[in-house]
Amino acid sequence: MEQYTGSQIVVLEGLEAVRKRPGMYIGSTGSRGLHHLIWEILDNGIDEHLAGFCTQIDVILKKDGGITLRDNGRGVPVDIHPTKKIPTARVVYTILHAGGKFGGTAYKVSGGLHGVGASVVNALSKRMIVEIRKDGKIYQDEYINGGHPATKLVDGLLPVVGKCTKNDTGTSVTFYPDDTIFETVEFKADTIKKKLKEVAYLNKNLSIHFLDENTKEETIYQEEFGIKSFVSYLNRESTVLHEEPVYLCGQRGEIEVEVAFQYTDSFTEQINAYCNRINVVDGGTLVTGFKTALTRVINQYARELGILKEKDENLDGKDIRNGLVVIISIKHPDPQFEGQTKTKLGNTDAKSAVDEIFSAEVQRYFDKNVEVLKRIIDNSMKSYNARRAGDKARLAVLKQISDSDAKVKLASCSSKKAEECEVYIVEGDSAGGTVKTARDRRTQAVLPLRGKILNVEKSSLEKILVNNEIKSMIASFGCGIGDDFDINKLRYGKIIILTDADVDGAHISTLLLTFFYRFMPELILEGRIYRGLPPLYKVEYEGILKGKKKKQSEYLFNDFELEKFRKINGNKILNLQRYKGLGEMDASQLWETTLNPETRVLAQVTISDTVEADEITSVLMSSNVPPRRSFIMEEAKYAKLDI
């Protein structure tokens, strides 16, 4: 047996860890990960704004493929770092977990708390130029090939490349993403503009200037009314129950709270929460505080106005929030996020701050705007009555759903421990049969779907619940749906969507994700939904094994990986096989590439932006054609055809 010794342990120095595993730091190497680089640098300028030093940020999409972000904040420090003995700016851009947000003195309120943003962007760039305006001087530093300094220091300091006025301060960062790491290095102007507009809403005194050198388009984003305008924007195509969004704010200790909300005639709720302008997708304590306060206040008024009698039960929070679109934004000096992804806030003082401030301020508002209050209570009562009627229909259908419904299709696994079990949702009986043969029967269950499931965005709950494929999923998962949903009853730790890599497969995945997002969102928010990623190619090539030439094979998952492989091994390729569907693999290949936990590739489905997720789902899956046509026309230029 080969010995396992210290010589086999590889230590990745400096920024090499980021280049080796970029997904750990930015989520992916696709378009979303590429644009995440911009948000990391943008965050630094916004933190300067939150600290009271930055009033303007310029974002310039350059002709040569790079991007420049420039702020008029204080400028990154250029003095010698006391422990690293190099310019502090170089520490910030080349060392992970180095930043001004740990000590609590440079930034009282900040979104970037891990100190990895700027250095990660540098690590994933083929070139980065940093210019710092400070004390009447312009300093410059340049890095190449993943963060290696290319500028010679002068007496240990960054060289001065120009002069500026004493009042002209700030930091400018220009970077060029590394095309050997990213699947695409083409920035989307529309994606950037959408993000900048959101940032402007959340920072109402900040002016953001965008310039696209390719089209000469210039746009200034500055929102005088902040999150109140944000709510109006979200409801721009909805029928609202009261004309003006309600805006409330206050401060409790060091925590600042802003809330803006408006009701529509929709029977869904949209709660968008931000802490230090970071979208906390899973909400957390600030959302809990808001929900508690809103439910208590509305029930209190409903009884005072005689709408609810003494014998009546209180209105449920879900009824009160039906049709609600709200932005909750707080500034917290020491936010405790759950994980690097920052999707949930855990501070208990945030809950009490939001509860107290919202309760007091919304009562002041309702006392002066009784008509708005009455419309909200009336909407809640209609929702309550509709829910009771709907519950009867839903329960009648759910009573029909039992384990026997699923047994017809579900090939269950033998283990009863949910944490180690997973269920594959596959398209068609043919693919389902192959997956059943290849799987580990102890921990892997298979649920084949016969055809495409219903588009739930266009259907009523009653119609959804009688769809056979949806009934099979509800019965198989065991966690219920709607008010009966209980994630603790979920029978599987992972729900894996496994479809062919073609248009039909993508459509089925989209329909499934729409169903989960609208009716079982907890599955996504708790990280239970995955997409299986079967390889697109199998390449056989002449390699060297133990000093001898030998025929070897490797699976590649997309065209980007194939191009990289060709650049390195082009003249050694012996055979190339392209898989159009799961049915083209035998059981052993399917196990090796897609089912084996040791070798497979899974993509966890997450929500990084609740506003964007809700908007895109509505645009693409609803029956409203014009917005969908506009979206497709705008995004078509970024599509890659597989002909």
N, C-alpha and C positions, 0 to 999 in steps of 0.2 A: 504494500500500500504506500502511495506517495506521502511523504511527510509534510505536515502543515506547520510551517515555521514562520518566524518574524520576517524573513526575506520576502514572503508572499503578501505582506501587508503593504499596500500602496498608500502613501500619504500625499494628498494633493495640496501643494503649497499655494498660498496667496489666492488669486482669483481662478485658479485652474479648476477648483471644485465647481464653480459656477458654470464654466464652459463644458465640463463633463456632464453635469446634470442640470441644465438650464430650467427644465420644467419644475424643479423644486423651488425655484426663485421667482419665475414669472408665469408659471402655469402651463405654457406650451411654447413650441417653436413655430407655430402658425401665425396668422394675422393678428389674433388676439394678443399673443405673447409679444409680438413685434410692437404693437401700439402700447403695451404695458410699459415699455421702456420710456415712452414719452411721459406717461402719467407719473413715473417715479421721479423724473427731473422736475416736472410741473409741481409735484407735491412740495419740493423744497422751496420754490418760490411762494407757494400758497402759505407754507409755514411762516415765512418771513412776513407775509401779509397779516396772518393771525397774530403775530408778535407785534404788529403795529408799525412795521418798517417798510413795507412794500405796497405801492399803489398801482403798479402797472407791470404786466407780464407780456412780452412779445413772443409770438410763436411763428417761426418762418420756415415754411416747407421749401427746401432749396431745389434748384434745378438739377444739381448733381446727385440727388438721392439722399442727401443728408437732411438734418433738421436742426434748427437753432432755437433754444429757449433762453430768453434774457429777462431778468427781473431787475428792479431798481431798489432791491433790499440793501442790507448792510455790506454784502460781499463776503464770500467765504474767507475766513482768516488766512493770512499769508505768512504769519510769523512761524518761527521754529517750534515744532511740537515738543513739549517738555520731556516726553519719554521716548518718542520715536526718532527725535533729532533730525527730522526732515520737515520741509514746509507743511504746515497743517493742511493746506488745500490738497497736497499730494496724499496725505493720510486719508482724507475724506474720500478721494476718488480711487484709491488703490487697496484699501484695507477694509474687509468686512466688519460690520458691527462697530464702526467708528462714526460718531456724529455728535451734534450738539444737543441731542434730545434726551440723553440719558441722565445728565446731572440735574436737570430742572432749572438751571440758571439762564441758559441761552434762550430757551423756549418755554413759556408758561403753558401754552396750549399747542399741541402738535399732533398731526396725523401719522407721520412717519416716525415710529418709535424703535425700530429694530436696527437702524443705521446701516442698511444694506443697499438702499436704493441707488445712490450715485455710483457706488463701486460695482454693483451688478450690471448697470448699464455700460460702464466702461469695459467690464469683462466680456460682454457680448457684442462689442463694437470692434470694427477693424481700425477705426480711427476716432479719437475724441479730442476736441480742442476746448480748453477752458480759459476764459478771460475774466479777470476779476478787477473791478474798478474800486479803488480804495485809497484814501488819503492823497488824492490828486494824481495817482499813478495807475497805469494799466499793466497788470501782471498777466503772464500767459504760461500755460503748461499744455503739453500735447502728449497723447498716448497712442500707441499703435498695437495692433494684433492682440487685442484682449487685455489692455491695461498696462502695457509695458511703457514706462516713461521714455519719451523721445526728445525731451528738452533738457539741455545741460543747465544745472544750477549755477548761480553766480554767488560765490561766497556762501554757499549753502541755501540760498534763497531763490525763489522764482525770478526769472529775468523780467525787467521792466521794459515793455515794448512801446510805451506811449504815455502821454499825460492827459489828464482830465481835470475838471473843476473839483474842488473839495466836496461840493454837494452831489456830484455825480458818482453814485456808488451802485454796486450790484454785481451780479454774476451772470455770465453768458456761457452756455454749454452747447457746443455743436458736436453731433455724433453721427457716425455712419454704421448701421448695423452690419454684423458679419454675415455675409451670404453663405458661408460654409456651415453656419449654425441654423439660420432661419430658412423656412420653406419659401418665404417671400420676403423681400426687403423693400417692397413698394408700399409706402404709407398712403392711406386713404384720407383725402382731404375731408370727406363727409364725416368719417368717424371722428377725426380730430375736432371738427367744428361742433359736432354734437356734444362731445365731452366738454369743450370750452364753454358752451352755452350753459351746461349744467353747473359747471364750476362758478360761472358768473351769478347764477341764481343763488348759490349757497354762500357767496361772498359779495354782498351787494355794494360794497364800496371799492371793489377791485375792477380795474379796467384791463381787459385782455384784448390784445391786438393780434389778429391773424393775417398772415400774408402767404399766398401761394405763388411762388415765383414762376411756376409752370403756366398758370392761367392769368397771372397778374391780379387775382381776386384779393381784395382787402376787406376784412370784416372786423368791427369792434364790438365786443361783448361787454356790456355793462348794464346790470339790472338794478334800477333804482329801488324797486319794491321787493327784491330778493325772492324768498321762497313763496311769497304771495303770488308773484308773477309765475313762479314755477307751477303752482297748482292750476292757474288759469291756462297755462300752456298744455298741461296734461289733459285738461278737460275741453280743449279747443274744439273737439268734434263731438262732445257729449251734450245731452240735454241736462242742464243744471237746475236744481231746486231753489237756489237763491243766487242772485246775480253776482255778488262779490264774494270771493273767498274770505274767510275769517282769518285774521292774523293776530296772534297773541305772543307776548314775550315777557320774560322776567329773569331774575337772577336769584339764586339761593346759594349763599357762600361764594365759592369760586366757579360754580356751575352756571352757565348761561343757557337758557332754554328758549327756542323759537318753535312755534307750531302754526301752520297754515292749513286750513281744511275747507272743503266744499263738498256738498252732496250732489249726486247725479241720480238719474232715474235707473241706473244700472243695479243689478242684484248681485254685485260683487263688491269687495272692498279692496282698496289699494293703499297699503301703509308703506311709506318710504322713509326709512330711518337713517340718520346721519350723525356720527359722532366725530367732531373735529373735521367735518366735511367728508368723512369716509363713509361710504354706503355700507351700513351693517345689514347685510341681506337677511340674516336670520333674526334680526331685531335684538332681542335681549331685554335688559332691565328697563331701558328707556321706553320701549314699546309697551311693556307690561304696565308701567306707571301711567302711560297715556290711556290704555284700554280701561284700566281700573277706574280712573278719574272720569272718563267719558260715560261709562256705564252707570256709575253712581250718580253723577249730576243729572243725566237724562231721566233716570228713574225717579229722582227726587222731584224734578220739575213736573213729570207726568202725574205724580200724586198730588202735588200742590195745585195743579190746574184741574184736578178731578178727572183726568183721562184714565188713570188707573185707580180703581176703587180699593178699599181696604182689603177686600177678600181676594183681589187679583194678585197673581204672582208677578214678580218683577220681570221687566223685559230682558231678554237675553242679550249679552254683548254682541253676538253675531247679528241679531236683528237690528240693533242700534247702529251697527257699522255698515249695514247694507247700503251700497251706493256711495260710501264715503271714500274720498280721495284726500290723503293727508300727507304732509311733509313734517317730520319731527327732526329738528336739528339742534344738537346741543354742543357746547364747548366744555370740555372736561380737562382739568390739569393733569390727571393721572388715569387715563382710560385703561381698563383691563380687558383687552380683546382676547377672544379664544382663538389662539393660533396665529400663524403668520398671515393667513388669508383674511383675518380681521372681519369675520362674518357675523359675530355676535358679541354684544357688550355684556360684561358681567358685574359692573359696579352697582352695588345696592343703593348707594347714595344718588345715583342717576334716576332710579325708580322713584324715590321719594321726592326728588327735586322736580321731575316732570309732573308727578301727581299733584303736588302742592301748587305749583305755578299754574298749571293748566286749569285746575279746579277753581282757583281764585279768579283768574282772568276770564275764563269762559262764562262764569256766572255774572261777572260785570257786563260782559257783552250781551248775554241773553236777557238780562234785566232791561237793557236798552233796546233790544231787537227781538221782541216777543214773537213777531210774525215768523222770523227765521226759525226760532225755537219750535213753534207750533208745526211748521212744515217738517222739521226733522223728527219730531215725535210722531206725527202722522205717518211719515215714511216708515218709521220703526214699527208702528202698529200694523201697517199693511204687510210689512215683511214678516211679522210675527204670525199673522193670520195665514199668509201664503205658506209659511214654513210648516204650520200645523197641518194644512191640507196636503202639502207635499210629503210630509212625514208619513201620512197614511198610505199614500201611493208607494213611497220608497220602502216602507216596512213590508208592504204586501209583496213587493218584488224580492226584497232581501230574504224573505221567508222561503222563497222558492230556490234560493241559492244555497246549496249545501255541498258538502264534499263530493257527493255522488255526481254533481254536474261537472266537476273538474276531472274526476277519475277517467272520464271518457277520453280526455286529451292528455292530462298530466301524467308524465312518468316521474313519480315521486322518488325521493332518495330515502335511504334507510335510517340515516341519523335523524334524531329529533332535537338536536341542539341547534337552535336558529343561528347562533353566531358562526358556526362552521358550515352551514348549508347555503347553497346558492341555486337560483332557478334561472335557466336560460329560456328566454322568449324568442322563438325562431319562427320564420315564415314558411308555412307549408309543411305537409306531411313528409315530403321527400327529404328536405333538409333536417326535419325533426327526427326522422329515422336514423340518419347518419350520426347526428349528435347523440341520440340515445345509445347507439352502438359504441361510440368513442368515449363517452363520459365515465366519470368515477361514480358508480351507482350509490356509494355510501353518502356522498355529500352533494352531488349535483343532480338537480331535477330538471326536467325539460317540459316546456309547455309550447306545443306547436299551435300557431294561429292559422286558421283557414281563411285566407284572404285578408284584406285590409280592414282594420277596425273602423268604427264610426268616427267621423270628425266631430269631437265633442264641442268644439267652439260654435257649431251651428245647430246644436240639438238641446232639447230640454232634458232635465234629469231623468224623467220617466222614460223617455225614449232611449237614453243612454243605458239605463239599467236593464232593459230587455234585450240589448245587443248580446248575442251569444259569446262573442270573444271577450267582451268586457266582463260578463258574468263569470266566465272561466277564470279570468285574472283575479277577480274579487274573491272567488271561492278558493283559489290556489294560494293567494297571499295570506288569507286568514285574518287580516287586520281591519276588515270592514271598510266603509266609505262614508263620507259626509260626517254628520254628528256622531255616528257610531265608530268612526275611525279611531283605532288605538294601535299606535306603532309598536307597543310592547307585545302585541299579539302576532306581529309579523313572523312568519315561519322561516324566513330566509334573511341571512345577513347581507346578501347581495342579490339584486335583481338585474340580470344582464340581458340587454337587447342584442340579439345576434341576427343580423340580416345581411343579405348579399350586398356587395359593393357596387350597386347599380342604382338607377333612378328609382325603381320600384322599392328597393331596399331602403333608400333614403327617405322615401315617402312614408313607408310603414314606420320607420324610426320616429319621424316627425309627428305622426298621428299618435303614437304611443306616448311620446314626451309631452304632447299637448294634454293628453288625458291625465298623466301623472301631475303635471303642473297645475291644472285646474281643479282636480278632484282629490289628489293625494299629494299635495305639495310637500308634506313632511318627509316623504320618501326621498325627495331631492335634497331638501334642506338638511336632512340627517345623513346624507352621503350614501344612500342605499342603492341608487340607480347608476348603472354602468352601461357602456357600450362595448361589446366585444369587437376587437379590431383584427379580423382575419387578414393574412397577408395578401397582397395583390400579385406578387411575383415569387417564383422560386428560381434562383439562378444557380447553375452548376458551373464550377470554374476550376482551374488548375491551381492548387495551392501547395504550400510546403508544410509537411507534417513530419516532425522529428527528423528534419534534414532531408526528407525525400519528397519529390513531386507526387502529389496524390489528388485525385478528383474529389472535390468537396462541394457542398451545397449550402445555400443560405437563403433565408426568407426575407423579402423586402416588403414593406407595408404601404409604400406610396411611390409616386414618380420621383419625388425629391430624393428618397433613399436610393432609387435606381440610378439617378444621375450621378450621385456621389460615388456609388459603387463603380460605375463605368469610368469615372475619372481616375479612380485608383487601380482598377483591375480590368480595364477595357479589353486589353489584348489576351486576357486569360479566360474570358467567358467561353464556356463550351456549349451551354444550352440555357435558354430563357423560356420559362413557362409562365403564362399569365392566367390567373384564376378569375373567372367572371362571376362565380358563385360558390357557395359552400358545397354544393353537390358535386363539384369537380374534384374535391379532395376525398381521399379514402379515410377510414376511421383513424388510422395511425397518424396521418398528416394533420387531421383536424385536432386530434389530441395534442400533438406536439406544438402546433401553432396557436391554437385558440382556446383549448380547454385546460391544459396543464398549468396549474398555478405557478409553477416554477419557470415556465418559458413563454406563457401567453402575454399579450398586451391588452390591458383594459383601460378605457378612458372613463374616469368618474364624471358624471354629469353634475355640474354645479351652476349656481346663479351668482354672477359677479355684480350684476346691476339690476335691481328689481324693476326700475323704471323702464330700462331697455327690454328686459325679458317680457314684461307685460305688453309693451307697445308692439314688439315684433310678433308676439303670439297673436295679438288681435289683428294686426295688419295681414299676416300671412294666412291665418286660418279662419277668419270670419268671412261672412258672405258679402262684405263691403268691397266691391271690386276696385274702384278708383285708387284708394291708398295702396292696395297690393300691386296694381299696375305701376304706380309711381316708384314703389320700392324696388320692384324687379328692374325697371328701366335704369334706376340709379346704380344698382349693384351689378348689372350685367357686364359693365366694363371690367369688373374685377374677376369675372368667372373664367374658369379654365375648361375648355372643351376636351373631351376624351373621344376622339373620332377614330 
